[in-house]
Structure formats: structure tokens, C-alpha cells
Amino acid sequence: MIEKVIAVVREVVGAHQAFDGVRRTGLLTDNPPILKEALAHELQTVGSRFEFLVFSSALRSLKPTAQFFHAALAEVRRSPEEVMLIDDGQANVAAAAGLGMAAVGFTTATALRADLVRAGLLPDAGAG
């Protein structure tokens, strides 16, 4: 399981680089605390890209509950309207959207980039 998570995180980092210096980003995850440890050490190049690292184990609730999302928003001091959730779980995307967050389903870094261009969060590399 952790290998799959690491592979997805590495794929997202490629799309995430376009946010450097433009948007504040965070990682919101139900993964075990061992990933937090890895992001601070073995995966520091990935972990350092995120301003916020929020783990459900610290919040004592899981996605897609409203309790989880409210606790996560409080942790990062943001309102739902200020946040976009990018997640590979449709239930998580739907729950976040239901609470007023912009929400996008993650499939690949290429699809994510296109979704972010459509949302006006990244420039269209093909335009111009």
C-alpha cells in the first residue's frame, strides 16, 4: 500500500511544481503516521513541497466524514471556499464539494494539470 502512495505522490509532485511560489499547498491523508516520518526523511524532496501535512491519525477522524474535513480546515486555518481538494477517492471528492470546497478527482498528473487549467489555477501551456 505505501509503495502505491509513494508512486502517486511522486507523480503529483510533477504537476505540483507548477504551483511553486504561486499557490499554498498541503497534503491531507488517511495514510499511517509512517508516511509522515518518510516525508520528513526518505521522501523529504516530496514532503518539502507541501506547506501543510495533515494526517487523519492526528485529527482522529477519516475522510470522507464532515468531522474530518472540518478538523482539517481548522488545522490549516482556511474556510471551505479557500480550498481545493484533489483526491483519488470519489467519496472524498463528493464530501469535500458538499462542504463548499472545490474538489477534483485525481487520476493522473496530466489529467490533474488539465483540471487545474480549467479551474484557472494554472496557465494553459498550449495557449498563446
C-alpha positions in Angstrom: 0.0 0.0 0.0 2.7 2.5 1.0 4.5 1.9 -2.3 1.4 2.9 -4.3 1.0 6.0 -2.2 4.6 7.0 -2.8 4.3 6.4 -6.5 1.2 8.6 -6.7 2.8 11.4 -4.5 5.8 11.4 -6.8 3.5 11.7 -9.9 1.6 14.6 -8.3 4.9 16.4 -7.5 5.5 16.8 -11.2 2.1 18.6 -11.6 2.7 20.3 -8.2 5.9 22.0 -9.4 3.7 24.4 -11.4 2.4 25.7 -8.1 5.8 26.7 -6.6 5.5 30.2 -5.4 2.0 30.6 -6.8 -0.3 28.6 -4.5 -0.2 27.3 -1.0 -0.5 23.5 -1.0 -0.9 20.8 1.6 -1.2 17.0 1.9 -4.3 15.7 3.5 -4.2 12.0 4.0 -5.6 8.9 5.8 -2.2 7.1 5.4 -0.5 5.9 8.5 2.0 8.0 10.5 4.9 6.1 9.0 4.3 8.2 5.8 4.7 11.4 7.8 8.0 10.1 9.0 9.1 9.2 5.5 8.1 12.6 4.2 10.3 14.2 6.7 13.3 11.9 5.9 13.4 9.5 3.0 10.9 11.4 0.9 11.9 14.9 2.0 12.0 16.2 -1.5 8.3 15.3 -1.8 7.3 16.4 1.7 9.1 19.7 1.5 6.8 20.7 -1.4 3.8 20.9 0.9 3.2 23.7 3.3 0.7 21.6 5.3 0.9 17.9 6.1 -2.4 16.9 7.7 -2.8 13.2 8.8 -6.2 11.8 9.8 -4.5 9.9 12.7 -3.7 13.3 14.2 -7.3 14.5 13.6 -8.8 11.3 15.0 -11.2 11.0 12.1 -11.2 9.8 8.5 -12.1 11.0 5.0 -14.9 11.4 3.8 -16.6 12.5 7.1 -17.6 16.1 7.6 -15.8 15.9 11.0 -12.5 15.1 9.2 -12.8 18.0 6.7 -13.9 20.5 9.4 -10.9 19.5 11.5 -8.5 19.7 8.6 -9.8 23.1 7.6 -9.3 24.3 11.2 -5.8 22.8 11.2 -4.8 24.9 8.2 -6.9 27.9 9.2 -8.9 28.0 5.9 -12.5 28.2 5.0 -14.0 25.7 2.5 -14.2 28.4 -0.2 -10.4 28.9 0.0 -9.6 25.2 -0.5 -9.4 22.8 -3.5 -9.3 19.1 -2.6 -7.5 16.8 -5.1 -8.2 13.2 -4.2 -8.4 9.8 -5.9 -11.5 8.8 -3.9 -14.8 9.9 -5.4 -16.5 9.7 -2.0 -13.9 12.2 -0.7 -14.3 14.5 -3.6 -18.1 14.5 -3.2 -17.9 15.1 0.5 -15.5 18.0 0.1 -17.7 19.5 -2.6 -20.7 19.1 -0.4 -19.0 21.2 2.3 -18.3 24.0 -0.2 -14.7 23.1 -1.3 -13.7 23.0 -4.9 -12.9 19.3 -5.5 -11.2 17.4 -8.3 -10.8 13.7 -8.7 -7.2 12.6 -9.3 -6.4 10.0 -11.9 -3.1 11.1 -13.5 -0.8 14.1 -13.3 -1.7 15.0 -16.9 -5.4 15.0 -16.1 -4.8 17.0 -12.9 -2.9 19.6 -14.8 -5.8 19.9 -17.3 -8.3 20.2 -14.4 -6.2 22.9 -12.8 -6.0 24.8 -16.1 -9.8 24.6 -16.4 -10.2 25.9 -12.9 -8.0 28.9 -13.7 -5.3 27.8 -11.2 -2.6 27.1 -13.8 -1.8 28.8 -17.1 -2.7 26.9 -20.2 0.7 25.9 -21.6 -0.9 25.4 -25.1 -2.5 28.9 -25.2 -0.9 31.8 -26.7 
